[in-house]
Amino acid sequence: MAADPVSETPSLTRGVTLDDLNQLDFQISSMMERIRSAIYRPTGEKRAPKFNATQLAALCGKSHAAMLRLLEKSAEFGLANGLVTDQSGNKIAQHRSFTLEETIDWVRHVGGRRYVRQEGQPGTVISVGLFKGGIGKTTLATSLAQGLSLKSYSVLLVDLDPQGSATAVMGSNPGDVSAEETVEPVTRAPGTDGYRASLAESIRPTYWSGVDLIAGSTSLFASEFYLPLRSMEAQREGKQFNFLEVLSHALEPLRSEYDYIVLDLPPALSYLTMNAYWASDALVLPVVPEGLSLQSSVQFWNMFTDLAETMRRVSDRERLFAWLGVVPSMVESHKGRVQEMLKWIRMFYGQYVMSSELPLTEAIKTSGTELATVYDVEKYVGSAKTYERARVAFDKFVDEVDLMTRRHVWNEPVSEE
């Protein structure tokens, strides 16, 4: 007689207590720390990649030969020459190597890859989101922040997801993030413990030069109670309070400090998400070319139009977004029905569909398992073509976001590049 499979799984035959769940939480958190330590060997902390002369030339928009000529004048410019030498100054490697900071300094010096904001011109706030998980949203948001910094823009990445995925990718442990290090304090009622009107105290540097972070953690769930509570109390007292503008007001002083502020949204249409959309100049919506993702995007717009009506009712001004970009994400072009689904996406969204398509390649899958993006990869162990396809796709996406922003937000007269 065959054994009863249920009897062979004793963990399923008894009740689970709260103490059991607390123990499971401790076990999982401990294992995650071990995984992070293994990924970030030998220091246990995430480090930025280094760049060779060929990569530097591409980022500067120069040919390899032209870049080498510029490197010969590095001392004149006060920039790194990338030569790898010993303590005596003797060359010990044939290739040149540049840190991320040195690379960005060169890009800034050479110019041509970025727009310089005019005095008094605010930085641009871009929201990345859709209320469906598993669509590459966080990878897209963090890659966008890193890619824009490689154009020598100053970038602030704001993690509004209680899961803290963007925070993890940027080298911090969401479990170690306190409420005071998130946007949660600005959502509290003025005069209450922990309230802050400013987000400046929540900003932390990251391992990636040029990208600062306001982290995300489970404490953000509290904001979903604070905002409606403040709204109800204001109504009861006969006061004016627009809950949609809380994040917008808090971000306003930071717009002079950063060229771009990228908001990584949770997969839900919540009070905090509504605040993010209200604060944004532009919206990026990743859509996976498969039926459920497309269906979710339809439901998203049904709810978003309801949100727009709420905006009209509670505000005295019409909300205008400078641009909207729908980007096909996690595209597996080798699968039979993907091209058909891409056609459907273009039919659904028409002029709003970006020309960029972000593939789901082995390089991206590998980066994801290592809490990284394609920009973190210093040397890809695998097919060079696979990595190059992913990198080119994300570079194109970053360029397209920058082009639309320069044209429609900063009103720069630019042509297609």
C-alpha positions in Angstrom: 0.0 0.0 0.0 1.4 3.4 -1.0 2.2 5.7 1.9 -0.1 8.6 2.6 1.8 11.7 1.3 0.2 13.9 4.0 1.6 11.7 6.8 5.1 12.3 5.3 4.8 16.1 5.7 4.4 16.5 9.5 4.9 20.3 9.2 1.5 20.4 7.5 -0.4 18.4 10.2 -0.1 20.8 13.1 -1.2 24.4 13.7 1.1 27.3 13.2 1.5 29.7 16.1 2.6 33.3 16.2 5.8 32.2 17.8 6.3 29.9 14.8 5.9 32.8 12.4 8.3 34.9 14.5 10.9 32.2 14.2 10.3 31.9 10.5 10.8 35.6 10.2 14.1 35.4 12.0 15.2 32.5 9.9 14.4 34.1 6.6 16.0 37.4 7.6 19.2 35.6 8.7 19.3 33.6 5.4 18.8 36.8 3.4 21.8 38.4 5.2 23.9 35.4 4.3 22.9 35.6 0.7 23.7 39.4 0.6 27.1 38.7 2.1 27.8 36.1 -0.5 26.7 38.3 -3.4 28.7 41.3 -2.2 32.0 39.5 -1.5 34.6 40.2 -0.2 33.5 43.4 1.7 29.9 42.4 2.2 28.9 45.8 0.7 27.8 46.5 -2.9 30.4 48.2 -5.0 30.1 50.1 -8.2 31.6 48.7 -11.4 34.7 50.0 -13.1 34.9 51.0 -16.8 37.5 50.5 -19.5 38.5 53.0 -22.1 36.2 51.5 -24.7 33.2 51.8 -22.4 34.2 55.3 -21.4 34.4 56.3 -25.1 30.9 55.0 -25.7 29.5 56.9 -22.7 31.2 60.1 -23.8 30.0 59.6 -27.4 33.5 59.4 -28.8 35.3 57.0 -31.0 38.0 54.9 -29.3 40.7 56.8 -31.0 39.3 60.2 -30.1 38.9 59.1 -26.5 42.5 58.0 -26.4 43.6 61.4 -27.6 41.6 63.1 -24.9 43.0 60.7 -22.3 46.5 61.9 -23.3 45.4 65.3 -22.0 44.0 64.1 -18.8 46.5 66.0 -16.6 45.6 69.2 -18.4 41.9 68.6 -17.6 42.5 67.4 -14.1 40.9 64.1 -14.8 42.0 60.4 -14.4 44.0 58.8 -17.2 42.9 55.3 -16.2 46.4 53.8 -16.2 46.8 51.0 -13.7 50.2 51.5 -11.9 52.0 50.2 -8.9 53.1 52.4 -5.9 56.1 53.5 -7.9 54.0 54.7 -10.8 55.0 51.8 -13.1 52.3 50.6 -15.5 51.2 47.1 -14.4 48.2 46.5 -16.8 47.7 47.1 -20.6 44.1 48.2 -20.2 42.9 51.4 -18.6 40.4 51.3 -15.7 38.1 54.1 -14.4 36.0 54.2 -11.3 32.4 55.2 -11.6 33.2 58.7 -10.2 36.1 59.1 -12.7 33.8 58.0 -15.5 31.1 60.4 -14.7 33.7 63.2 -14.4 34.8 62.5 -18.0 31.2 62.4 -19.3 30.5 65.7 -17.6 33.8 67.2 -19.1 33.2 66.0 -22.6 29.5 67.0 -22.6 27.0 66.4 -25.3 25.2 63.6 -23.4 23.2 65.7 -21.1 21.1 68.8 -20.8 22.2 71.5 -18.4 19.2 72.9 -16.6 18.8 76.7 -16.8 18.9 78.7 -13.5 15.5 78.4 -11.8 14.5 75.4 -13.9 13.3 72.6 -11.6 14.4 69.0 -11.9 11.9 66.4 -13.4 9.9 63.9 -11.3 9.2 60.6 -13.1 6.9 57.9 -11.7 7.5 54.3 -12.7 4.6 52.0 -11.9 1.6 49.9 -12.7 -0.4 48.0 -10.1 0.8 44.6 -11.2 3.8 42.9 -9.8 6.4 40.9 -11.8 6.6 43.4 -14.7 10.2 44.5 -14.1 9.1 47.8 -12.6 11.9 48.1 -10.0 14.6 46.9 -12.5 13.3 49.6 -14.8 13.3 52.3 -12.2 16.8 51.6 -10.8 18.3 51.1 -14.3 16.8 54.5 -15.3 18.3 56.2 -12.3 21.8 54.6 -13.0 21.6 55.3 -16.7 20.7 58.9 -16.2 23.6 59.3 -13.8 25.9 57.9 -16.5 25.0 61.0 -18.5 26.3 63.0 -15.5 22.8 63.9 -14.3 22.2 64.1 -10.5 19.5 61.6 -9.6 17.3 60.9 -6.6 15.6 57.5 -6.5 12.6 57.4 -4.1 11.4 53.9 -3.1 7.7 54.1 -2.3 7.2 50.4 -2.2 6.9 48.9 1.3 8.7 45.8 -0.1 11.8 48.0 -0.5 13.0 46.2 -3.7 14.7 49.3 -5.2 16.4 49.9 -1.8 17.8 46.3 -2.0 19.0 46.8 -5.5 20.8 50.0 -4.5 22.7 48.1 -1.8 20.7 48.7 1.4 18.8 46.2 3.4 15.1 47.3 3.6 14.8 45.4 7.0 17.3 47.9 8.5 15.5 51.0 7.2 13.6 53.0 9.9 10.5 55.0 9.2 12.4 58.2 9.6 14.6 57.2 6.5 11.5 56.9 4.2 8.9 59.3 3.1 6.6 58.3 5.9 7.3 61.2 8.2 5.9 63.8 5.8 2.6 61.9 5.6 2.0 62.3 9.4 -0.1 65.1 10.7 1.8 68.3 11.6 2.4 68.6 15.3 2.4 64.8 15.9 5.5 62.8 16.9 7.9 62.1 14.1 6.3 64.6 11.6 8.6 66.3 9.2 7.8 68.7 6.4 11.1 68.0 4.6 12.5 64.9 3.0 16.1 66.1 3.1 16.8 64.2 6.3 15.7 60.9 4.6 18.2 61.1 1.7 21.1 58.7 1.8 24.1 58.3 -0.5 24.5 55.0 -2.3 27.3 52.9 -3.7 26.4 54.4 -7.1 27.9 57.8 -7.5 25.3 60.3 -8.8 22.3 58.4 -7.4 21.0 59.2 -3.9 18.2 57.2 -2.3 15.1 57.7 -0.1 14.6 54.2 1.0 11.5 52.0 1.3 10.4 49.7 4.1 7.3 48.2 5.6 6.9 51.4 7.6 5.3 52.9 4.5 2.2 51.0 5.2 1.5 53.5 7.9 1.2 56.3 5.3 -2.0 54.6 4.0 -3.6 55.4 7.4 -2.1 58.8 8.0 -3.2 60.4 4.8 -6.9 59.5 4.9 -7.0 60.3 8.6 -5.6 63.7 8.0 -8.2 64.3 5.3 -11.1 63.2 7.6 -9.9 65.4 10.4 -9.5 68.4 8.2 -13.1 67.9 6.9 -14.4 67.6 10.5 -12.7 70.9 11.4 -13.8 72.6 8.3 -10.2 73.1 7.1 -8.7 72.7 3.6 -6.4 69.8 3.1 -5.5 68.2 -0.2 -4.0 64.8 0.6 -2.8 64.5 -3.0 -0.2 67.3 -2.6 1.7 66.0 0.5 4.5 64.3 -1.5 4.5 67.0 -4.1 5.1 69.7 -1.5 7.8 67.6 0.2 9.7 67.0 -3.1 9.5 70.6 -4.3 12.7 71.8 -2.5 14.6 68.8 -3.8 13.8 69.6 -7.5 16.5 72.4 -7.4 19.0 69.9 -6.1 18.5 67.0 -8.6 18.1 66.9 -12.4 15.9 63.8 -12.1 13.8 62.4 -9.3 12.7 58.8 -10.1 9.8 57.4 -8.0 9.5 53.6 -7.8 5.8 52.9 -7.0 4.2 49.9 -5.3 2.0 47.5 -7.3 -1.1 49.1 -5.9 -3.3 52.2 -6.5 -3.0 53.5 -2.9 -3.0 56.9 -1.2 0.8 57.0 -1.5 0.7 56.0 -5.2 -1.9 58.7 -5.9 0.5 61.2 -4.2 3.3 60.0 -6.5 1.3 60.5 -9.6 0.2 64.0 -8.5 3.8 64.9 -7.9 5.1 63.7 -11.2 5.9 65.5 -14.4 5.9 62.3 -16.4 4.8 58.7 -16.2 6.5 55.5 -17.3 4.3 52.4 -17.4 6.0 49.0 -18.1 3.7 46.5 -19.7 4.7 42.8 -20.3 3.5 41.5 -23.7 1.2 38.8 -22.2 -2.5 38.7 -21.6 -2.6 39.2 -17.9 -0.3 42.1 -17.9 -2.3 43.8 -20.7 -5.5 43.1 -18.8 -4.0 44.6 -15.7 -3.0 47.7 -17.6 -6.6 48.1 -18.8 -7.9 47.9 -15.2 -5.1 50.3 -14.2 -6.5 53.0 -16.6 -10.0 52.4 -15.4 -8.9 53.2 -11.9 -6.5 56.0 -13.0 -9.4 57.9 -14.7 -11.3 57.6 -11.4 -8.2 59.0 -9.7 -8.2 61.9 -12.2 -11.7 62.7 -11.3 -10.7 62.7 -7.6 -7.9 65.1 -8.5 -10.3 67.5 -10.2 -12.6 67.4 -7.2 -10.0 68.0 -4.5 -7.8 70.4 -6.4 -8.3 73.8 -7.9 -6.1 73.1 -10.8 -6.0 70.6 -13.7 -3.2 68.1 -13.6 -1.0 68.1 -16.8 1.6 65.5 -17.4 4.4 66.5 -19.8 4.6 63.0 -21.3 3.5 59.4 -20.8 5.6 56.5 -21.9 4.3 52.9 -22.1 7.4 50.6 -22.4 7.2 46.9 -23.4 9.1 45.1 -20.6 10.5 41.7 -20.0 10.1 40.9 -23.7 10.9 37.4 -24.7 10.9 37.9 -28.5 11.7 34.2 -29.2 8.3 33.2 -27.9 5.6 32.7 -30.6 2.8 35.0 -29.4 5.0 37.8 -28.1 5.2 39.7 -31.4 1.4 39.5 -31.7 1.0 40.8 -28.1 3.4 43.7 -28.9 1.1 44.6 -31.8 -1.8 44.7 -29.4 0.1 46.9 -27.0 0.7 49.4 -29.9 -2.9 49.2 -30.9 -4.0 49.8 -27.3 -1.7 52.7 -26.5 -0.8 54.2 -29.9 1.3 57.3 -29.7 2.2 56.6 -26.0 4.2 53.4 -26.7 7.9 54.1 -26.5 10.2 52.8 -29.3 12.3 51.1 -26.6 11.6 47.4 -25.8 13.3 45.9 -22.7 14.2 42.3 -23.2 14.2 39.5 -20.7 17.6 38.0 -21.4 19.8 35.7 -19.4 21.9 38.7 -18.6 18.9 40.4 -17.0 17.8 37.2 -15.2 21.4 36.8 -13.8 21.5 40.4 -12.6 18.1 40.0 -10.9 19.3 37.1 -8.8 22.3 39.2 -7.7 20.2 42.2 -6.7 21.7 44.2 -9.6 20.9 45.8 -13.0 22.7 45.5 -16.4 24.6 48.7 -15.4 26.1 46.9 -12.4 27.8 44.3 -14.6 31.5 44.8 -14.9 32.2 41.5 -16.7 29.4 39.3 -17.8 30.1 35.6 -17.5 28.2 34.3 -20.6 27.5 35.4 -24.1 28.8 38.9 -24.9 25.9 39.3 -27.4 23.3 38.5 -24.7 24.7 41.2 -22.4 25.1 43.7 -25.2 21.5 43.2 -26.3 20.3 44.0 -22.8 22.6 46.9 -22.3 21.8 48.5 -25.7 18.0 48.2 -24.9 18.3 49.9 -21.5 20.6 52.6 -23.0 18.0 53.3 -25.6 15.3 53.5 -23.0 17.3 56.0 -20.9 18.1 58.1 -24.0 14.4 58.1 -24.9 13.3 59.2 -21.4 15.9 62.0 -21.5 14.9 63.1 -24.9 11.2 63.4 -24.1 12.1 65.2 -20.8 14.4 67.7 -22.5 11.8 68.3 -25.2 8.5 68.3 -23.2 9.6 69.4 -19.7 12.7 71.5 -20.2 11.5 72.8 -23.6 14.8 72.2 -25.2 14.6 72.3 -29.1 16.0 68.8 -29.7 15.6 66.6 -32.7 15.5 62.8 -32.7 18.9 61.3 -31.8 
